[in-house]
């Protein structure tokens, strides 16, 4: 007598073409980081806000406004099939390049502290490089998923994506926004590797890129000055080394448990604009090693969950899209913390969810919505 066939106990969480619920673990981690970030912006910014604007709540009010708008956007985006974004990949890249060119035109781009990185009017400003970051992720995801069988070829897997990447990075670097160019380059490099390019070609191009970057760092005067400051910030304690020194003082004085929320001393006009790039040093000072580790653990969990979503994505486009977005958050977080602790030369890169910046936060929450949209069409298995 033949044995009855065993029934397959597994079934897909959602059927092909259908959408399930968003990944609640990822959403909760995003909201935790956002809430934590808003608390720290309020704590880190009220002194400089009072000094500059006569209003202690100037920065946090604006940040709360953009955070609320960003959460709405993040929850709306998953209602759309993420494949619909694919048709906008090339137009978005073209618009990004045009905006990056406009930034460089006198009286069109807005210059602040010698850097021309902004477009806008009145009090509304945004950095086109923020749009360019997502444009690169979107266009690479679309291109690589469409050509994944040919990604081992030099022309398809290396030459074409590298040309696009270098164009965007070059325009961003000309703004004297070196940190933005480095971030876009690293995210693009991760996507080229994950997209299936030949490892041999990738390593060769990577070595060339690192060599070119090193040459740039030592030949361009302002870049070389930053390296000199990094190696010995105390050589110029009242000049280029001032911010790094004050950041290290803040981190060191925090100890294990910190001075207490709101009790930072270095935010009293020692660290310039502590609500921005150096907000992690204020976290260390007020919340100590324990608070700093809480922040790092939250980021690690978010990045881990993002890669889980990418691994279980229904198709290569969704997987690459999530890998690009999550890699961007991971690389930006690592670079920011490394700069604040003087582990690498200062680059002026912000900490996701924490650093003050309305349009950057809005764009980040939009990207988190894209990840949630991919998670709705996941291939995660469940057992009966």
N, C-alpha and C positions, 0 to 999 in steps of 0.2 A: 504494500500500500504506500503510495507516494506521500511524502510529507507535505503538509500544506505550506505554501509560501508565507514567509514572515512578512507582515505588513510593515511598510516603511513608517517608522514612528516620527520621522522628521517632516516638517513642512516649512515653507518659507514664511517669514513674518508677514510679508506682503506678496501678492501675486504680481506677475509681470504686468506692467502698465498701470498698476494700482499704487496708491500712496497710503502709507501708514502714518503713525504718529511721529512727531519729531523726537530726537534723542534728548530725553529729559535730563540725563546726567550731564551732557554737554551744556545744555541751557542753564542748569543750576550753577555750574562752574563759571560760566560767563557772567551770570548775575552776581555771584559772590565776588568775583574780581572787580566788577563794575562798582558794586557797593563799597568795597574796600577802597577802591581808587578814589571815589567821591569823598569819602571820609578823610583820606589823606590829603587831597587837594584842598579841602576846607581847612585842615590843620596847618598845612605847609604854606598856604597863600595869604592868610589874613593880615600878616604884618606888612608884606610888600604891597598888598592891595590897599591897605590904609595909607601907606606912605605915598603911593603913586596916585591913587584916585580918591582918597578920603573916604573910602567905603571898604570895610573889612571883608564884605561879602561879594565884592566885584567879580572875582574869578569864579567862585563856587556857584554863583547865580547863573553865569553864562554856561558853566560846565553842566549844571543840572538841566538847563534848557536843552542842550544838545544831547545829553544822556537820555532824556525823556523821548526826544524825537528819534534817537537811535534805537531805543528799545521798541518803539512802534514799528520802525522800518524792519528791525530784526524779526519781529513776529509776523509781519506781512509777507516778507520775501519767501518763506517756506510754503506759502499758499500757491506759489507758481511752480510749474515743472522746471527744474534747474536747466534742462536742455534748451529752454527758450533763451537763456543767456548766450548760448553759442552763436546765435546769429548776430549778436552785437560785438563780438570779439574784435573783428578787424576795424569796424567804425570807431570803437572805443580807443583802439590803439592809435588810429589816425588823429582823432580829437586830442588825445594825450600829447602826441608829438607836436601838434599845432600849438597847444597851450604852453608846452615847454619852450617853444620858440618865442611865443608872445611875451613870456616872462622876461626874456633877454632884451626886448625892445625898450629903449628909454621912454619914460612917461606912460608906458603901458604896464610893464611889470613894476611891482611895488618893492622898493629897496629898503631893507632894515639892517642896520649894523654892517653895511657894506656888502650884504648878500641880497641878490634879487631872486626871490623864490616864490613870490606871492602874486596872485591876481585878485581883483575884487574892486569894490567901490565903497566909500564911506568906512564904516566900522566892520563891514563884511569882507573877510579875506579867506582865501584858501590856497593851499599849495598844490599845483598841478602834479607834483611828484607823487602825492597820495593816490591820485587817480591812475597815474602811470604804473604804480605797483600792482594794482588789481588788473590793469589792462594787460600787463605782461603775463600774469598768472592765467588770465582768461584765454588769451590768444595762444599761449603755449599749450594749454590743456586741449584746446580745440585742434590745433595743428598736430600735436603728438598723438592724440587719439585717432585722428584720421590717417596718420602715416606711420603707425606703430610697427608695421611689418617692414618698413624701409628705414627705421631709425638707426640701424647699424651702418648705413651708408654715410660717408663723410659729408656729402652735400646736404642730405636731408637731416641727418641726426646732429650735425655740428655746425656746418657753415651757415645755413639759413637762420636757425635760431640765434646763433652767436652774432650774426650781423644785426638782427633786430635788437638784441640785448645791448650791444655796444652802442648803437644809435641812441637808445633811450638813456643809457648810463652816461654817455658823453654829454648829452644835453643837460642832464641833471648836474653833472660835475662842473660844467661851465658856469652854472649858477653859484659856484663855490659851495654847493651842497654835497660835499664829499660823502658824508654819512648816508645820504639818500642813495647816491650812486653805488656805494658799497653794498647796501642792503638789497637793492634791486638786482645787482650782479650776483650776489650769493643765492638769492631766491631763484633766479633764472638758472643758475648753475645746478642747483638741486633738482629742478624740474627737468633739465636736459639729461641728467644722470638717471633719475627715476623713470623718465620717459622712454628709456631703452637705448640710448646712444652707446656707441662702442666705447668701452672703458679705456682702451688704449689711446684713442683719439681724445677722449675727455681729459685724461690726465696730462696729455701733452699740451692741450690748449690751456688747461688750468695752470700748469707750470709757467706758461708764457704770460698768462694774466697776472699771476703773482709777481713775476719779474717786472712786468710793466708797472704794476702798482708800486713796487718798491722803488723803481726808478722815479716815478711820479713823486713819491713821498720825499725823496732826497733832492730832487731837482727844483721842485716848486717851493719858493721861500716860505709861504705860510704853512705848508704841510710839514716842511722840515722843522719849523719852529715848534709845531705841536709835538713832534717826536722828541725834540730836545727837552721840552717841558715835561713830557711823560717820563723821560729817563731821570730827570732831577727837578721836580717841581719847586724845590726850595732854592734853586738857583735864581729864581725870579719870584719871590714870595708875594710881592705887591703887584705883579703884572700878570703874565700868562699863567703862572703857577698858583695864583691866588685861589681860584675856584676849586682846583684839585686838592689843595692843602685844607681848605675849609671843609670839603667833603670828607676827607680822611679824619679830620677832627670830629666831625659829627658821627661817623661810623664808630670811631674808637670810644667816644664818650657814652655811647648807648649801652655798652656792656651786654650782659645776658638778657635782662628784662627791659632795658631802656629807661629813659627819664620819665616816661608817661606820655599819653596822648595829649598833644597840644603844648608839651613842655620843652620843645626844641629850643636851643639857644642860638644855633647857627642860622636859623631862618630869620633872625633879627638883623637882616641886611648884610650878613657875612657871606652866605651863599647867594649869588645873584639869581633872582627868579627861582626860588627853591621848588616851586610848583611844577617846574618843567623837567628838563633833562636830569636834574640831580635830586628828584623827589625820593629816590630809593635811599639816599643818604639820610634824609629826614625820617624815613621809616626806621632805619637802623638806630638813629639817635633816640626816637621816641618810643619805639617798641622793642628795641634791642635785637639780639641774635634770634630770639624766639619769634618775634614778629617778622623779621626778614625771612626766616625759614618758612613761615606760614605763607608768605607771598610766593616764594620759590616753589613750594609744594603745590600751591594752587595752579601755578603755570605749568608745572610738570604734569599734573592730572589733566589739565585742559589739552595740552599737546598730546598726551597719551590717548585721550578719548577721541581727539581729532583723527589720529592715525588709525584707531579702531574703525571709525566711520569710513575713512578712506579705503581700508582693507576690505570692508564689506560693501563697498559701493557697487551699484548694479553694473556700471560700465567703466571703461578707462577714462572717459571724459570726466565723470563725477569723481573718480578716484584721484586723478591728477589735479582737479580743481581744489579738492580738500587738502591734498598734500602741499600745494602751493600756498594756500592761505595759512595753514597751520605752521608750515616752515617759516613763513614771514613773521608770524608771532614769536616763534621759537628763536630765530636768529636775532630779531630786534631786541628781545628780552635779554639774551645772552650778551649782546654788544653793549646794551645800556648798563647792565650790572658790571660788566668788565670795565667800562669807562669810569663809572662812579667809584669803583674800588682801585682805580689806576692800574688795572691789569693790562690795558691796552691804551694807546694814545687817545686823547679826547677827540670825539667825532661829532658831538652834538646830536645824539640820537635819543629819541624819547622812549619811555617805558609804556608799553601798551596798557590801556585801561587806567593808568595812573597819572601820567603826565598831562598837564593842562593843554588843551587844544581842541576846540569844538568840532571843526570839520574833520580832523584826524580821528576823533572818537566816533563821529557819525559814520565815517567810511569803514572803520573797524567793525562796528556793530552791524553794518550792512553785510560785511564779509562773513561775520558769524551767522547771519541769517542764511547766507548761501550754503554754509556748512550744514545748517539745520535742514535746508531744503534737500540736500543730497541724502541726509540721514532718513528722510521720509521714504526714500526708495531703496532702502538698504536690503541686503541679502542675508541679514542675520538669521540664523537658524534657531528654532525652538523645538523642544521635544514634548511630545504628548505624554 
